[in-house]
Amino acid sequence: MEELKKPSDIVKPDERQAFFSLVDPVTGRSRPLMLEDLYASAASINLHCGVPESIRSHFAGAKNLLVYAWYYYPFNVTARFISMVSIEYALRVRFGASPSTPLKHLVRKAVEEGLIRDEGFSHLDSVNDEGESVAESPARTSIPNRSRYVDRLIDLLPRLRNSLAHGTHMVHPHSARSVQIAADFINQLFVKPADTPGVDTDSLR
């Protein structure tokens, strides 16, 4: 059962992080996961400078939570939730929609207007048995008769957001993947200035 950490334990790694390791693709050797690995993963996820600053600031919360999960593992779930909220926030800003506009309506509008396309996502994704997006391969392949990923997002994103908002016991170490997908989604909503670098270089806050 989760409990409030004692003051003396706040900056101690969550013991569950010791269950994970990284494998060197060249040597095949594994080593324990470290805080620096979580930071590098979070720092690699960025919104471009064409995304309004208020949205980039909000999304930074998800990135920071990915790092702080080193100290409190359930922050993985919170990071995913914040990234979903950032998507909804970005959609409302992009379309000038009111807070009462359903997320499903906003996602459908973005897809139908061609703002969100499969090509804008850095991984091919599928839907697992829990209804969550899971990257299967970093490579893009042509799959005949495969439904578009963005069409599935119309139902998937609201369902995932609601699942996280209403409470879930599902905690896994793949939150960075979900946050990256959220970044890919948001980046497509806004035009990236041609004279700026490809990523937002502001530091984690």
Buried (B, 14 or more C-beta within 10 A) or exposed (E): EEEEEEEEEEEEBBEBBEEEEEEEEEEEEEEEBBBEBBBEBBBEBBBBBBBBEEBBEBBBBBBBBBBBBBBBBBBBBBBBBBBBBBBBBBBBBBBEBEEEBEBBBBBBBBBEEEBBEBEBBBBBBEBEEEEBBBBEEEEEEEEEEEEEBBBBBBBBBBBBBEBBEEEBEEBBBEBBBBBBBBBBBBBBBBEBEEEEEEBBEEEEE
